[in-house]
Amino acid sequence: MYIPSTYEVYAMNRDKFISYLKIKAEIPEELFQCVMDLVGETDYFEAPASASHHLNAPGGLFVHSLNVAQLLEKYTKEGFIEWERPYSPYLIGLLHDFCKVGRYMPISNGYTYVDTPGFGGHGEDSLCKILLKVPLTREEAMCIRWHMGPYEKDKWKDYDLAVKKYPNVQWTHHADMVASKTLEG
């Protein structure tokens, strides 16, 4: 069985990412450049999605992110979701787990998590890293911040307020769970 090299995984995922944002999402060029600056010097395209759970293989983070983007796109086309910007499901889906870049180190039998300083919890860390380079709407920011939903045990009131103001927060969490537990589980 052929196993692609890390470079091949990187190149394949990067090409798919660019195509998805430029052709499918029709993201404006200026915003596209911001996103490319964000992912450009990271391991986003070849990193795993986890150390021991879903998609713990080279390129898993991108595959998971693409799965979430495609689910958000599907829910939008089916009429469950409306967005402030038509390309929001793509930005949110592709970047929601950005906190995972630079967090996994390959070891002989897979990956191990590398504890590095971040900006808080999972959602906060993704959001802060993204906002360093990419301007988001408040709706997009809330969806990324709260994509973990009920896994944010001590923040139920804040989560509920976010869902009431931006129902797409709930849909983003749903897409993330479907991707990680059903599609990739």
C-alpha positions in Angstrom: 0.0 0.0 0.0 1.3 3.4 -1.0 1.6 6.0 1.9 2.1 9.6 0.7 5.0 11.6 2.1 4.4 14.5 4.4 5.3 16.8 1.5 2.7 15.1 -0.8 0.1 15.4 1.9 0.9 19.1 2.4 0.8 19.8 -1.4 -2.4 17.9 -2.0 -4.2 19.5 1.0 -2.9 23.0 0.2 -4.2 22.8 -3.4 -7.6 21.5 -2.2 -7.7 24.4 0.3 -7.0 27.0 -2.3 -9.4 25.6 -4.8 -12.2 25.3 -2.1 -11.8 28.9 -1.0 -11.3 30.5 -4.4 -13.7 28.5 -6.5 -16.3 27.1 -4.1 -16.5 29.9 -1.6 -15.6 32.7 -4.0 -13.9 34.5 -1.1 -12.7 38.0 -1.9 -9.0 38.2 -2.9 -8.0 40.4 0.0 -9.5 38.0 2.6 -8.1 35.0 0.8 -4.6 36.6 1.1 -5.2 37.1 4.9 -6.1 33.4 5.2 -3.1 32.2 3.2 -0.9 34.4 5.4 -2.4 32.7 8.5 -1.9 29.1 7.3 1.3 29.7 5.3 3.9 29.1 7.9 2.1 26.5 10.0 1.7 22.7 9.8 -2.0 23.1 9.1 -2.0 21.0 5.9 0.0 18.1 7.3 -0.9 18.1 11.0 -3.2 15.4 12.5 -6.7 16.4 13.9 -5.8 14.7 17.2 -3.1 12.6 18.9 -5.3 9.5 19.6 -8.9 10.1 18.4 -10.4 11.1 15.0 -8.1 11.6 12.0 -4.8 11.1 14.0 -2.8 10.8 10.7 -0.9 13.3 8.6 -3.3 15.8 7.1 -6.1 14.9 9.5 -6.6 18.5 10.7 -7.2 19.7 7.1 -9.5 16.7 6.3 -11.5 17.3 9.5 -11.7 21.1 8.8 -12.8 20.4 5.2 -15.5 18.0 6.5 -16.9 20.6 8.8 -16.9 23.2 6.0 -18.7 20.8 3.7 -21.3 20.0 6.3 -21.9 23.7 7.0 -22.2 24.2 3.2 -24.7 21.3 3.1 -26.9 22.7 5.9 -26.8 26.1 4.2 -28.0 24.7 0.9 -30.7 22.7 2.6 -32.0 26.0 4.1 -31.2 25.3 7.8 -28.7 28.2 8.0 -28.4 31.7 6.6 -25.2 33.7 6.9 -24.2 37.3 7.0 -21.5 36.5 4.3 -22.0 33.7 1.8 -18.4 32.4 2.4 -18.8 32.2 6.2 -19.3 28.4 6.3 -16.1 27.9 4.5 -14.0 30.3 6.7 -15.5 28.8 9.8 -15.3 25.2 8.8 -11.7 25.4 7.5 -10.4 27.5 10.4 -12.4 26.4 13.5 -9.7 24.1 14.9 -6.7 26.4 14.1 -5.7 26.0 17.7 -4.3 22.6 16.7 -1.5 24.0 14.5 1.9 23.3 16.0 0.5 21.2 18.8 1.3 17.6 17.6 4.7 16.0 17.3 5.2 12.7 15.4 6.4 9.8 17.5 7.1 6.2 16.5 3.5 5.0 16.9 1.5 8.2 16.0 1.5 11.6 17.6 1.8 13.2 21.0 0.3 16.5 22.1 2.8 19.3 22.7 1.7 21.7 25.4 2.5 25.2 24.2 1.2 28.5 25.4 -2.1 29.5 23.9 -4.9 32.1 24.4 -7.1 30.1 26.6 -9.4 27.1 25.8 -9.9 25.4 22.5 -12.3 27.9 20.9 -10.6 30.9 22.4 -7.2 29.8 21.2 -8.4 29.2 17.6 -10.2 32.5 17.5 -7.3 34.6 18.8 -4.8 32.9 16.4 -7.1 33.6 13.5 -7.8 37.2 14.5 -4.1 38.0 14.4 -4.3 37.8 10.6 -7.9 37.4 9.4 -10.8 39.8 9.9 -14.0 38.0 10.9 -17.6 39.1 11.4 -18.9 38.8 14.9 -21.1 35.8 13.8 -18.0 34.0 12.4 -16.0 34.7 15.5 -18.8 33.4 17.8 -19.1 30.2 15.7 -15.4 29.5 16.0 -15.2 30.5 19.7 -18.2 28.2 20.6 -17.8 25.4 18.1 -17.1 23.0 21.0 -20.6 23.6 22.4 -21.4 21.7 25.6 -17.8 20.6 26.0 -17.2 24.1 27.5 -18.6 22.9 30.8 -18.1 26.0 32.9 -19.4 28.5 30.3 -23.0 27.4 29.7 -24.5 30.8 30.2 -22.1 32.4 27.7 -22.7 29.5 25.2 -26.5 29.9 25.5 -26.3 33.6 24.9 -24.1 33.1 21.8 -26.6 30.5 20.4 -29.5 32.9 21.0 -27.8 35.8 19.3 -26.2 33.6 16.5 -28.0 30.3 15.9 -25.3 29.3 13.5 -23.1 28.7 16.6 -25.3 25.6 17.3 -25.0 24.5 13.7 -21.2 24.8 13.8 -21.0 22.7 16.9 -23.3 20.1 15.2 -21.2 20.0 12.1 -18.0 19.6 14.2 -19.6 16.7 16.1 -21.0 15.0 13.0 -17.6 15.2 11.4 -15.5 14.0 14.4 -17.9 11.5 15.8 -19.8 10.1 12.8 -17.7 10.7 9.6 -14.3 10.3 11.2 -15.1 8.5 14.5 
